[in-house]
Amino acid sequence: MSIFKAILDKIFPSSHPAVAKEAPPAAAPAPGGVPAPAAMPAVDVESILNAMAAKNPEKLNWKTSIVDLMKLLGLDSSLAARKQLATELHYSGDTNDSASMNIWLHKQVMQKLADNGGKVPDDLKK
């Protein structure tokens, strides 16, 4: 399983189209015989992660740190795991520059969560 898929699985409900094992059911055809696009339910990523952080004994800054985000989700946050995530998300920079890679990864993960139906504050995607 990809690391990003594991992140989705930890945040989004299992019934959400972004994590569901099967494709969502086809939408009813709209007038003219063209299926209407299925509305993707929004997932309040910030609320979910804040609730997880409140229950965690460690003070994790998931809003700015990819390492803390991965720790909060119970995932491997090692450099090797972050390099794998960078590969999955098509990072084109130097993976040996972990500081730059980590900043890029955090922004990309937040953007990808938003792209998959997550409600993510704009300041976390930039």
C-alpha positions in Angstrom: 0.0 0.0 0.0 1.3 3.5 -0.8 2.0 5.8 2.0 -0.4 8.4 0.7 -3.1 5.8 0.6 -2.3 5.0 4.2 -2.7 8.7 5.1 -6.1 8.7 3.3 -7.2 5.6 5.2 -6.4 7.1 8.5 -8.2 10.4 7.9 -11.2 9.6 5.6 -14.0 7.2 6.5 -13.8 3.9 4.8 -17.0 4.6 2.9 -15.5 7.7 1.3 -14.9 7.4 -2.5 -11.2 8.4 -2.0 -10.6 5.3 0.1 -13.4 2.9 -0.8 -12.1 -0.4 -2.2 -14.7 -0.4 -4.9 -15.7 2.4 -7.2 -18.6 4.5 -6.0 -22.0 3.5 -7.4 -22.8 5.2 -10.7 -24.8 8.3 -10.5 -28.2 8.5 -12.0 -28.3 9.7 -15.5 -28.9 13.4 -15.9 -31.3 14.7 -18.5 -29.9 13.8 -21.9 -28.6 10.4 -20.8 -25.3 11.6 -19.4 -24.5 10.4 -15.9 -24.3 13.2 -13.4 -21.0 13.4 -11.5 -21.3 12.0 -8.0 -20.8 14.6 -5.3 -17.7 13.7 -3.2 -18.6 14.2 0.5 -16.3 16.7 2.2 -14.1 15.5 5.1 -13.1 18.1 7.6 -9.4 17.2 7.7 -8.5 19.9 10.2 -11.1 18.9 12.7 -10.2 15.2 12.5 -6.5 15.9 12.9 -7.1 18.4 15.8 -9.2 15.7 17.6 -6.5 13.1 17.1 -3.9 15.6 18.3 -5.9 16.4 21.4 -5.9 12.7 22.4 -2.2 12.2 21.6 0.2 12.4 24.6 2.9 14.0 22.4 2.6 17.6 21.3 2.7 17.2 17.6 2.6 20.1 15.2 0.8 18.4 12.3 -0.1 21.8 10.7 3.5 22.4 9.6 5.5 19.2 10.0 5.1 16.1 7.8 7.0 14.1 10.4 4.5 15.1 13.1 1.6 14.5 10.8 2.8 11.0 10.0 3.4 10.3 13.7 -0.1 11.5 14.6 -1.5 9.1 12.1 0.6 6.2 13.5 2.7 5.9 10.3 6.4 5.4 9.8 7.9 8.9 9.7 11.4 7.8 9.0 13.5 9.5 6.3 13.1 6.4 4.2 9.3 6.5 4.5 9.3 10.2 3.6 11.5 9.6 0.6 9.1 6.9 -0.5 6.2 9.4 -0.1 8.2 11.9 -2.1 8.6 9.4 -4.9 4.8 8.6 -4.8 4.0 12.3 -5.1 6.5 12.9 -7.8 9.0 15.1 -5.9 11.5 16.4 -8.4 13.9 18.0 -5.8 16.9 16.5 -4.0 15.6 14.0 -1.4 18.9 14.4 0.4 17.8 18.0 1.3 15.3 16.7 3.8 14.2 20.1 5.1 13.1 21.3 1.6 11.6 17.9 0.8 9.6 17.9 4.1 8.1 21.3 3.5 7.1 20.3 0.0 5.7 17.0 1.2 3.5 18.6 3.8 2.0 21.1 1.3 1.5 18.3 -1.3 -0.2 16.0 1.2 -2.5 18.8 2.3 -3.3 19.6 -1.3 -3.9 16.0 -2.2 -6.2 15.6 0.7 -8.1 18.6 -0.6 -8.1 17.1 -4.1 -9.7 14.0 -2.7 -12.6 15.7 -0.9 -10.9 16.9 2.2 -11.7 20.3 3.6 -8.3 21.8 4.3 -7.6 25.4 5.2 -6.0 27.3 2.4 -3.0 28.3 4.5 -2.0 24.6 4.9 -2.0 24.0 1.1 0.4 26.9 0.2 
